[in-house]
Amino acid sequence: MNKPNSPKIENNLKGAYEFNIQSVLKQGWKNTLGSLNTFVPMLFVLLGILLGLALVYVKTQGMESAEQINYESINMFDLVVRVLLAPLFAALMMHGVKVQLNQTRRVSDLFEYFPQMLALCLSSIIISLLTLVGMALFLIPGMYVVMSTGFAMMLVADKKLTPFKAIALSMTMVNRYLVKFIGLYLLLLIFFIAGLLTYGIGLILFLPFYYNVKGILYVELFADAKDKVNNVTEIQSEGSFEA
C-alpha cells in the first residue's frame, strides 16, 4: 500500500504554494551557472549513449540511406530511447533537485537510478503512450500530457511511488497551478527555440537550465521540509512577475 502524501504535498495540492515564475527562472539560472561542471559532462555522456543507440537501431532496421528514415521510424526510436534510458533521464531531473538542495553531485550520478529501472521504464512507457494518444487527438492534449506528467519520473525515483500513483500525483499538482505552468512552459519553449537558432550551441545552457527549473519546482512542491536548505525558500519572496 502506498503511503499517504506528506502534509506539505497536501497543502500544495490545496493551493498553498505561491508560484512565482520570475523567481523560479531567476533561481534556475543561478543554479545552472553553479552546476555546469557536472551537468555538461552528464549531457555529453548521454549524447554518446544516444548516438550509440542510434547506430544500433539503424543497423538492426536495415536502414542504408537517409531516404529510409521516416516519421514512423523516428517515433519508434524515440520510444525505444525513452524506455531504455528512463533511469538516465530521471537522474538528470533529480540532479536539478540535488543542485537546489546543495547536495554533493558527481557525473556518475547519471547512473544512480538503474536499480529502479523497471519502475522508471514502466512509467516512461505509460507517459509515452498517453502522449501519443494526446498527439493523435490533437497537438494541445499531447503537450498537456508532457507538461502535467513532468514530475512523475522524479516521484518514482525519489519517493518510490508506483508509476500510476506518480503520474496521478504529478498531474493533480500541475492541474492545481495549471495557468502558471502553461506560462512557464511557454517561456521555456521560447528559450528552447532560441537555443536551436544558435545551431544547438545554446542547448548546452538550456538543458541544464530546464532540469534545474524542474528541480526547483520539485523541491518546492514535493520535497519534505527536512530536506530543505536555507536558500530553497528564498525564491518565494523575490520578484513579482505574473504570467
Secondary structure, DSSP 8 states (H G I E B T S, - for coil): ------HHHHHHHTT-S---HHHHHHHHHHHHHTTHHHHHHHHHHHHHHHHHHHHHHHHHTT--SGGG--HHHHHHHHHHHHHHTHHHHHHHHHHHHHHHTT----GGGGGTTGGGHHHHHHHHHHHHHHHHHHHHH-HHHHHHHHHHTTTHHHHHHHH---HHHHHHHHHHHHHHTHHHHHHHHHHHHHHHHHHHTTTTTTHHHHHHHHHHHHHHHHHHHTS-GGG--GGGGGGGSS-----
